[in-house]
């Protein structure tokens, strides 16, 4: 994820990438430098998440996050149908 935005209307949106990340597993035992992080995300394509997937609110001074299960399910089904269409078209 590049950014996460808590919008005034309660929506949570994000810029994300589905591009694969390839890195040397030896860096997992240490805190990566900014140069390593920049190299991992360079040239990525960032996508905007749809609205109405997750919401935020404040309750008693705490951040509360809620999923809109119906929209998450609908988007998942749409993605699965797209994958099936692409797979069967080959």
MOPAC internal coordinates of N, CA, C and O (Angstrom, degrees):
PM7 1SCF
backbone

  N    0.0000 0     0.00 0     0.00 0    0    0    0
  C    1.4304 1     0.00 0     0.00 0    1    0    0
  C    1.5140 1   109.11 1     0.00 0    2    1    0
  O    1.2310 1   122.45 1   -38.32 1    3    2    1
  N    1.3091 1   112.91 1   141.68 1    3    2    1
  C    1.4523 1   119.78 1   178.49 1    5    3    2
  C    1.5224 1   109.70 1   -93.99 1    6    5    3
  O    1.2310 1   120.61 1   128.18 1    7    6    5
  N    1.3216 1   116.43 1   -51.82 1    7    6    5
  C    1.4616 1   121.10 1   179.07 1    9    7    6
  C    1.5237 1   109.96 1  -142.09 1   10    9    7
  O    1.2310 1   120.98 1   -26.59 1   11   10    9
  N    1.3158 1   115.73 1   153.41 1   11   10    9
  C    1.4565 1   123.02 1   172.07 1   13   11   10
  C    1.5243 1   105.94 1  -126.95 1   14   13   11
  O    1.2310 1   120.74 1   -49.95 1   15   14   13
  N    1.3478 1   116.20 1   130.05 1   15   14   13
  C    1.4602 1   120.88 1  -177.51 1   17   15   14
  C    1.5239 1   109.86 1  -118.24 1   18   17   15
  O    1.2310 1   121.21 1   -52.70 1   19   18   17
  N    1.3277 1   115.29 1   127.30 1   19   18   17
  C    1.4615 1   121.88 1   171.69 1   21   19   18
  C    1.5238 1   106.05 1   -94.24 1   22   21   19
  O    1.2310 1   120.50 1   -76.51 1   23   22   21
  N    1.3206 1   116.65 1   103.49 1   23   22   21
  C    1.4631 1   120.87 1  -175.03 1   25   23   22
  C    1.5174 1   111.43 1   -81.51 1   26   25   23
  O    1.2310 1   121.01 1   -22.80 1   27   26   25
  N    1.3219 1   115.68 1   157.20 1   27   26   25
  C    1.4748 1   121.32 1  -177.41 1   29   27   26
  C    1.5267 1   113.04 1   -59.50 1   30   29   27
  O    1.2310 1   120.53 1   149.11 1   31   30   29
  N    1.3481 1   116.58 1   -30.89 1   31   30   29
  C    1.4660 1   119.88 1  -178.79 1   33   31   30
  C    1.5334 1   112.78 1   -81.68 1   34   33   31
  O    1.2310 1   120.21 1  -177.54 1   35   34   33
  N    1.3392 1   117.21 1     2.46 1   35   34   33
  C    1.4549 1   121.04 1   178.14 1   37   35   34
  C    1.5249 1   114.49 1    98.01 1   38   37   35
  O    1.2310 1   120.16 1   169.46 1   39   38   37
  N    1.3210 1   117.30 1   -10.54 1   39   38   37
  C    1.4685 1   120.29 1   177.31 1   41   39   38
  C    1.5235 1   110.49 1   -69.60 1   42   41   39
  O    1.2310 1   121.07 1   -31.24 1   43   42   41
  N    1.3179 1   115.56 1   148.76 1   43   42   41
  C    1.4544 1   122.27 1   170.50 1   45   43   42
  C    1.5191 1   106.00 1  -114.47 1   46   45   43
  O    1.2310 1   120.56 1   -56.90 1   47   46   45
  N    1.3266 1   116.54 1   123.10 1   47   46   45
  C    1.4576 1   120.47 1   176.96 1   49   47   46
  C    1.5242 1   108.36 1  -124.98 1   50   49   47
  O    1.2310 1   121.07 1   -16.26 1   51   50   49
  N    1.3261 1   115.56 1   163.74 1   51   50   49
  C    1.4625 1   119.71 1  -177.74 1   53   51   50
  C    1.5230 1   110.38 1  -150.45 1   54   53   51
  O    1.2310 1   121.41 1   -26.93 1   55   54   53
  N    1.3132 1   114.91 1   153.07 1   55   54   53
  C    1.4561 1   121.48 1   165.86 1   57   55   54
  C    1.5153 1   105.49 1   -97.22 1   58   57   55
  O    1.2310 1   120.65 1   -53.58 1   59   58   57
  N    1.3279 1   116.36 1   126.42 1   59   58   57
  C    1.4554 1   120.42 1  -176.55 1   61   59   58
  C    1.5262 1   109.43 1  -137.93 1   62   61   59
  O    1.2310 1   121.03 1   -15.25 1   63   62   61
  N    1.3065 1   115.64 1   164.75 1   63   62   61
  C    1.4555 1   121.06 1   177.02 1   65   63   62
  C    1.5214 1   109.13 1  -129.75 1   66   65   63
  O    1.2310 1   121.01 1   -41.15 1   67   66   65
  N    1.3047 1   115.68 1   138.85 1   67   66   65
  C    1.4612 1   119.57 1   175.65 1   69   67   66
  C    1.5315 1   110.54 1  -102.21 1   70   69   67
  O    1.2310 1   120.68 1  -173.32 1   71   70   69
  N    1.3491 1   116.31 1     6.68 1   71   70   69
  C    1.4642 1   120.24 1   176.99 1   73   71   70
  C    1.5237 1   109.85 1   -62.65 1   74   73   71
  O    1.2310 1   120.58 1   -35.75 1   75   74   73
  N    1.3077 1   116.50 1   144.25 1   75   74   73
  C    1.4635 1   121.25 1   178.74 1   77   75   74
  C    1.5282 1   110.51 1   -67.32 1   78   77   75
  O    1.2310 1   121.13 1   -32.32 1   79   78   77
  N    1.3258 1   115.45 1   147.68 1   79   78   77
  C    1.4606 1   121.77 1   175.54 1   81   79   78
  C    1.5216 1   107.64 1  -112.95 1   82   81   79
  O    1.2310 1   120.76 1   -54.28 1   83   82   81
  N    1.3107 1   116.16 1   125.72 1   83   82   81
  C    1.4578 1   121.00 1   177.30 1   85   83   82
  C    1.5229 1   107.82 1  -117.76 1   86   85   83
  O    1.2310 1   120.68 1   -55.59 1   87   86   85
  N    1.3234 1   116.30 1   124.41 1   87   86   85
  C    1.4591 1   118.81 1   178.83 1   89   87   86
  C    1.5153 1   110.37 1  -150.30 1   90   89   87
  O    1.2310 1   121.72 1   -17.27 1   91   90   89
  N    1.3112 1   114.31 1   162.73 1   91   90   89
  C    1.4603 1   122.83 1   179.48 1   93   91   90
  C    1.5275 1   107.86 1   -75.65 1   94   93   91
  O    1.2310 1   120.02 1   -59.18 1   95   94   93
  N    1.3221 1   117.57 1   120.82 1   95   94   93
  C    1.4697 1   121.22 1  -176.60 1   97   95   94
  C    1.5252 1   112.92 1   -64.98 1   98   97   95
  O    1.2310 1   119.80 1   165.09 1   99   98   97
  N    1.3115 1   117.98 1   -14.91 1   99   98   97
  C    1.4671 1   119.81 1   179.40 1  101   99   98
  C    1.5291 1   111.62 1   -65.98 1  102  101   99
  O    1.2310 1   119.75 1   159.47 1  103  102  101
  N    1.3387 1   118.08 1   -20.53 1  103  102  101
  C    1.4669 1   119.40 1   179.54 1  105  103  102
  C    1.5236 1   112.35 1   -78.34 1  106  105  103
  O    1.2310 1   120.21 1   171.65 1  107  106  105
  N    1.3381 1   117.20 1    -8.35 1  107  106  105
  C    1.4656 1   119.89 1  -177.27 1  109  107  106
  C    1.5245 1   112.76 1   -69.15 1  110  109  107
  O    1.2310 1   119.67 1   159.71 1  111  110  109
  N    1.3198 1   118.24 1   -20.29 1  111  110  109
  C    1.4600 1   120.87 1  -178.78 1  113  111  110
  C    1.5239 1   112.23 1   -88.88 1  114  113  111
  O    1.2310 1   120.34 1  -175.44 1  115  114  113
  N    1.3185 1   116.95 1     4.56 1  115  114  113
  C    1.4609 1   120.46 1  -179.22 1  117  115  114
  C    1.5207 1   109.78 1  -139.24 1  118  117  115
  O    1.2310 1   120.51 1   -14.06 1  119  118  117
  N    1.3067 1   116.62 1   165.94 1  119  118  117
  C    1.4573 1   120.77 1   175.09 1  121  119  118
  C    1.5226 1   107.61 1   -78.97 1  122  121  119
  O    1.2310 1   119.92 1   -60.38 1  123  122  121
  N    1.3372 1   117.75 1   119.62 1  123  122  121
  C    1.4639 1   119.09 1  -177.48 1  125  123  122
  C    1.5310 1   111.51 1   -68.98 1  126  125  123
  O    1.2310 1   120.71 1   -34.45 1  127  126  125
  N    1.3154 1   116.24 1   145.55 1  127  126  125
  C    1.4663 1   121.09 1   177.92 1  129  127  126
  C    1.5239 1   109.12 1   -73.10 1  130  129  127
  O    1.2310 1   120.83 1   -14.72 1  131  130  129
  N    1.3101 1   116.02 1   165.28 1  131  130  129
  C    1.4678 1   120.81 1   178.08 1  133  131  130
  C    1.5200 1   110.25 1   -61.58 1  134  133  131
  O    1.2310 1   119.62 1   145.04 1  135  134  133
  N    1.3392 1   118.32 1   -34.96 1  135  134  133
  C    1.4753 1   121.21 1   178.27 1  137  135  134
  C    1.5224 1   111.55 1   -62.74 1  138  137  135
  O    1.2310 1   120.18 1   139.81 1  139  138  137
  N    1.3343 1   117.26 1   -40.19 1  139  138  137
  C    1.4684 1   120.91 1   178.61 1  141  139  138
  C    1.5299 1   109.86 1   -66.12 1  142  141  139
  O    1.2310 1   120.43 1   135.17 1  143  142  141
  N    1.3157 1   116.79 1   -44.83 1  143  142  141
  C    1.4727 1   120.88 1   179.27 1  145  143  142
  C    1.5237 1   110.17 1   -61.66 1  146  145  143
  O    1.2310 1   120.33 1   132.76 1  147  146  145
  N    1.3324 1   116.98 1   -47.24 1  147  146  145
  C    1.4709 1   120.74 1   179.52 1  149  147  146
  C    1.5276 1   111.17 1   -59.03 1  150  149  147
  O    1.2310 1   120.23 1   141.07 1  151  150  149
  N    1.3332 1   117.16 1   -38.93 1  151  150  149
  C    1.4578 1   121.12 1   178.56 1  153  151  150
  C    1.5233 1   112.83 1   -65.47 1  154  153  151
  O    1.2310 1   120.66 1   144.24 1  155  154  153
  N    1.3289 1   116.34 1   -35.76 1  155  154  153
  C    1.4702 1   120.52 1  -179.38 1  157  155  154
  C    1.5278 1   112.32 1   -69.30 1  158  157  155
  O    1.2310 1   120.24 1   149.14 1  159  158  157
  N    1.3360 1   117.14 1   -30.86 1  159  158  157
  C    1.4668 1   119.56 1  -175.33 1  161  159  158
  C    1.5289 1   113.64 1  -104.77 1  162  161  159
  O    1.2310 1   120.21 1   178.54 1  163  162  161
  N    1.3290 1   117.21 1    -1.46 1  163  162  161
  C    1.4657 1   120.48 1  -179.29 1  165  163  162
  C    1.5234 1   110.98 1   -62.07 1  166  165  163
  O    1.2310 1   120.39 1   -44.06 1  167  166  165
  N    1.3177 1   116.86 1   135.94 1  167  166  165
  C    1.4579 1   121.87 1   174.73 1  169  167  166
  C    1.5159 1   115.18 1    75.42 1  170  169  167
  O    1.2310 1   119.78 1  -169.89 1  171  170  169
  N    1.3226 1   118.03 1    10.11 1  171  170  169
  C    1.4624 1   120.42 1  -179.38 1  173  171  170
  C    1.5260 1   110.76 1   -74.35 1  174  173  171
  O    1.2310 1   120.93 1   -25.95 1  175  174  173
  N    1.3124 1   115.83 1   154.05 1  175  174  173
  C    1.4570 1   122.44 1   173.34 1  177  175  174
  C    1.5236 1   107.03 1   -97.88 1  178  177  175
  O    1.2310 1   120.72 1   -57.75 1  179  178  177
  N    1.3256 1   116.23 1   122.25 1  179  178  177
  C    1.4711 1   120.89 1  -177.80 1  181  179  178
  C    1.5194 1   109.32 1   -99.74 1  182  181  179
  O    1.2310 1   120.89 1   -46.43 1  183  182  181
  N    1.3175 1   115.91 1   133.57 1  183  182  181
  C    1.4657 1   123.28 1  -179.09 1  185  183  182
  C    1.5203 1   109.60 1  -114.77 1  186  185  183
  O    1.2310 1   120.56 1   -33.78 1  187  186  185
  N    1.3199 1   116.53 1   146.22 1  187  186  185
  C    1.4616 1   121.63 1   177.43 1  189  187  186
  C    1.5236 1   109.58 1   -88.98 1  190  189  187
  O    1.2310 1   120.26 1   -52.65 1  191  190  189
  N    1.3039 1   117.12 1   127.35 1  191  190  189
  C    1.4619 1   119.60 1   177.42 1  193  191  190
  C    1.5250 1   109.37 1   -70.17 1  194  193  191
  O    1.2310 1   120.17 1   -28.66 1  195  194  193
  N    1.3191 1   117.28 1   151.34 1  195  194  193
  C    1.4635 1   119.55 1   176.46 1  197  195  194
  C    1.5216 1   111.12 1   -71.97 1  198  197  195
  O    1.2310 1   120.98 1   -22.81 1  199  198  197
  N    1.3133 1   115.74 1   157.19 1  199  198  197
  C    1.4636 1   120.44 1   174.81 1  201  199  198
  C    1.5265 1   109.07 1   -77.70 1  202  201  199
  O    1.2310 1   121.13 1   -10.99 1  203  202  201
  N    1.2975 1   115.45 1   169.01 1  203  202  201
  C    1.4719 1   124.34 1   175.10 1  205  203  202
  C    1.5259 1   114.11 1    71.11 1  206  205  203
  O    1.2310 1   119.93 1  -158.05 1  207  206  205
  N    1.3377 1   117.74 1    21.95 1  207  206  205
  C    1.4614 1   120.26 1   173.45 1  209  207  206
  C    1.5227 1   111.51 1   -94.96 1  210  209  207
  O    1.2310 1   121.16 1   141.18 1  211  210  209
  N    1.3180 1   115.38 1   -38.82 1  211  210  209
  C    1.4687 1   120.22 1  -178.40 1  213  211  210
  C    1.5227 1   108.69 1  -144.63 1  214  213  211
  O    1.2310 1   121.51 1   -30.18 1  215  214  213
  N    1.3152 1   114.72 1   149.82 1  215  214  213
  C    1.4592 1   121.83 1  -179.28 1  217  215  214
  C    1.5136 1   110.02 1  -129.35 1  218  217  215
  O    1.2310 1   121.11 1   -25.27 1  219  218  217
  N    1.3223 1   115.48 1   154.73 1  219  218  217
  C    1.4560 1   120.56 1   175.91 1  221  219  218
  C    1.5285 1   108.81 1  -123.57 1  222  221  219
  O    1.2310 1   121.29 1   -25.31 1  223  222  221
  N    1.3057 1   115.13 1   154.69 1  223  222  221
  C    1.4552 1   122.02 1   172.86 1  225  223  222
  C    1.5226 1   107.69 1  -154.89 1  226  225  223
  O    1.2310 1   121.11 1   -10.66 1  227  226  225
  N    1.3013 1   115.49 1   169.34 1  227  226  225
  C    1.4598 1   121.21 1   177.91 1  229  227  226
  C    1.5097 1   108.17 1  -113.03 1  230  229  227
  O    1.2310 1   120.78 1   -49.84 1  231  230  229
  N    1.3254 1   116.12 1   130.16 1  231  230  229
  C    1.4661 1   121.17 1   176.18 1  233  231  230
  C    1.5179 1   108.44 1  -134.02 1  234  233  231
  O    1.2310 1   121.05 1   -61.83 1  235  234  233
  N    1.3137 1   115.59 1   118.17 1  235  234  233
  C    1.4669 1   121.61 1   178.86 1  237  235  234
  C    1.5222 1   112.55 1    53.36 1  238  237  235
  O    1.2310 1   120.78 1  -137.64 1  239  238  237
  N    1.3339 1   116.12 1    42.36 1  239  238  237
  C    1.4523 1   120.62 1   177.81 1  241  239  238
  C    1.5182 1   114.89 1    77.33 1  242  241  239
  O    1.2310 1   120.04 1  -170.53 1  243  242  241
  N    1.3376 1   117.53 1     9.47 1  243  242  241
  C    1.4680 1   121.13 1  -179.59 1  245  243  242
  C    1.5237 1   109.75 1  -119.12 1  246  245  243
  O    1.2310 1   121.20 1   -32.33 1  247  246  245
  N    1.3273 1   115.31 1   147.67 1  247  246  245
  C    1.4556 1   121.73 1   177.09 1  249  247  246
  C    1.5244 1   109.08 1   -80.27 1  250  249  247
  O    1.2310 1   120.72 1   -53.85 1  251  250  249
  N    1.3271 1   116.23 1   126.15 1  251  250  249
  C    1.4661 1   121.15 1   177.78 1  253  251  250
  C    1.5265 1   107.64 1  -114.25 1  254  253  251
  O    1.2310 1   120.20 1   -50.08 1  255  254  253
  N    1.3337 1   117.23 1   129.92 1  255  254  253
  C    1.4598 1   123.09 1   178.57 1  257  255  254
  C    1.5173 1   108.44 1  -114.83 1  258  257  255
  O    1.2310 1   120.93 1   -48.23 1  259  258  257
  N    1.3362 1   115.83 1   131.77 1  259  258  257
  C    1.4642 1   121.57 1   179.98 1  261  259  258
  C    1.5199 1   109.21 1  -127.56 1  262  261  259
  O    1.2310 1   120.94 1   -39.55 1  263  262  261
  N    1.3295 1   115.81 1   140.45 1  263  262  261
  C    1.4635 1   122.20 1   175.59 1  265  263  262
  C    1.5127 1   109.68 1   -89.81 1  266  265  263
  O    1.2310 1   119.79 1   -36.60 1  267  266  265
  N    1.3121 1   118.01 1   143.40 1  267  266  265
  C    1.4536 1   123.07 1   168.88 1  269  267  266
  C    1.5250 1   105.26 1   -92.50 1  270  269  267
  O    1.2310 1   120.86 1   -91.19 1  271  270  269
  N    1.3202 1   115.96 1    88.81 1  271  270  269
  C    1.4621 1   121.93 1  -171.12 1  273  271  270
  C    1.5288 1   111.61 1   -57.11 1  274  273  271
  O    1.2310 1   119.95 1   143.38 1  275  274  273
  N    1.3223 1   117.70 1   -36.62 1  275  274  273
  C    1.4636 1   120.34 1  -177.99 1  277  275  274
  C    1.5177 1   110.96 1   -64.14 1  278  277  275
  O    1.2310 1   119.68 1   137.14 1  279  278  277
  N    1.3235 1   118.23 1   -42.86 1  279  278  277
  C    1.4638 1   120.22 1  -179.57 1  281  279  278
  C    1.5217 1   111.74 1   -73.12 1  282  281  279
  O    1.2310 1   119.68 1   142.68 1  283  282  281
  N    1.3251 1   118.21 1   -37.32 1  283  282  281
  C    1.4602 1   120.93 1   177.10 1  285  283  282
  C    1.5241 1   109.17 1   -60.51 1  286  285  283
  O    1.2310 1   120.28 1   135.91 1  287  286  285
  N    1.3322 1   117.08 1   -44.09 1  287  286  285
  C    1.4587 1   121.73 1   179.51 1  289  287  286
  C    1.5305 1   110.84 1   -64.67 1  290  289  287
  O    1.2310 1   120.12 1   136.98 1  291  290  289
  N    1.3252 1   117.38 1   -43.02 1  291  290  289
  C    1.4607 1   121.09 1  -179.04 1  293  291  290
  C    1.5253 1   111.17 1   -63.84 1  294  293  291
  O    1.2310 1   120.32 1   137.83 1  295  294  293
  N    1.3267 1   116.98 1   -42.17 1  295  294  293
  C    1.4633 1   120.28 1   179.90 1  297  295  294
  C    1.5208 1   110.33 1   -69.13 1  298  297  295
  O    1.2310 1   119.96 1   140.66 1  299  298  297
  N    1.3247 1   117.68 1   -39.34 1  299  298  297
  C    1.4637 1   120.72 1   177.35 1  301  299  298
  C    1.5240 1   110.77 1   -60.48 1  302  301  299
  O    1.2310 1   120.33 1   135.40 1  303  302  301
  N    1.3280 1   116.97 1   -44.60 1  303  302  301
  C    1.4669 1   120.67 1   178.97 1  305  303  302
  C    1.5228 1   111.34 1   -62.99 1  306  305  303
  O    1.2310 1   120.23 1   139.44 1  307  306  305
  N    1.3315 1   117.16 1   -40.56 1  307  306  305
  C    1.4643 1   121.16 1   178.51 1  309  307  306
  C    1.5262 1   110.14 1   -62.66 1  310  309  307
  O    1.2310 1   120.25 1   136.65 1  311  310  309
  N    1.3360 1   117.13 1   -43.35 1  311  310  309
  C    1.4669 1   120.72 1   178.61 1  313  311  310
  C    1.5255 1   111.06 1   -63.28 1  314  313  311
  O    1.2310 1   120.43 1   138.05 1  315  314  313
  N    1.3389 1   116.78 1   -41.95 1  315  314  313
  C    1.4628 1   120.26 1   179.17 1  317  315  314
  C    1.5198 1   111.11 1   -62.23 1  318  317  315
  O    1.2310 1   120.09 1   138.63 1  319  318  317
  N    1.3361 1   117.44 1   -41.37 1  319  318  317
  C    1.4619 1   120.76 1   178.74 1  321  319  318
  C    1.5213 1   110.60 1   -64.57 1  322  321  319
  O    1.2310 1   120.20 1   142.63 1  323  322  321
  N    1.3462 1   117.23 1   -37.37 1  323  322  321
  C    1.4608 1   121.13 1   177.64 1  325  323  322
  C    1.5207 1   110.24 1   -64.19 1  326  325  323
  O    1.2310 1   120.48 1   135.28 1  327  326  325
  N    1.3257 1   116.69 1   -44.72 1  327  326  325
  C    1.4681 1   121.18 1   178.68 1  329  327  326
  C    1.5203 1   110.16 1   -61.94 1  330  329  327
  O    1.2310 1   120.12 1   136.44 1  331  330  329
  N    1.3402 1   117.38 1   -43.56 1  331  330  329
  C    1.4681 1   120.57 1   179.94 1  333  331  330
  C    1.5205 1   110.60 1   -62.74 1  334  333  331
  O    1.2310 1   120.01 1   139.21 1  335  334  333
  N    1.3240 1   117.59 1   -40.79 1  335  334  333
  C    1.4632 1   121.93 1  -179.68 1  337  335  334
  C    1.5174 1   109.82 1   -63.58 1  338  337  335
  O    1.2310 1   120.36 1   133.20 1  339  338  337
  N    1.3238 1   116.92 1   -46.80 1  339  338  337
  C    1.4651 1   120.74 1   179.92 1  341  339  338
  C    1.5206 1   110.60 1   -64.12 1  342  341  339
  O    1.2310 1   120.26 1   138.55 1  343  342  341
  N    1.3363 1   117.11 1   -41.45 1  343  342  341
  C    1.4659 1   121.20 1  -178.43 1  345  343  342
  C    1.5226 1   111.15 1   -65.37 1  346  345  343
  O    1.2310 1   119.77 1   135.99 1  347  346  345
  N    1.3282 1   118.04 1   -44.01 1  347  346  345
  C    1.4596 1   120.65 1  -177.14 1  349  347  346
  C    1.5291 1   111.69 1   -75.71 1  350  349  347
  O    1.2310 1   119.95 1   160.10 1  351  350  349
  N    1.3203 1   117.70 1   -19.90 1  351  350  349
  C    1.4604 1   120.35 1  -178.94 1  353  351  350
  C    1.5120 1   112.58 1   -78.75 1  354  353  351
  O    1.2310 1   119.75 1   165.61 1  355  354  353
  N    1.3152 1   118.09 1   -14.39 1  355  354  353
  C    1.4691 1   120.84 1  -177.71 1  357  355  354
  C    1.4980 1   112.71 1   -72.05 1  358  357  355
  O    1.2310 1   120.10 1   180.00 1  359  358  357

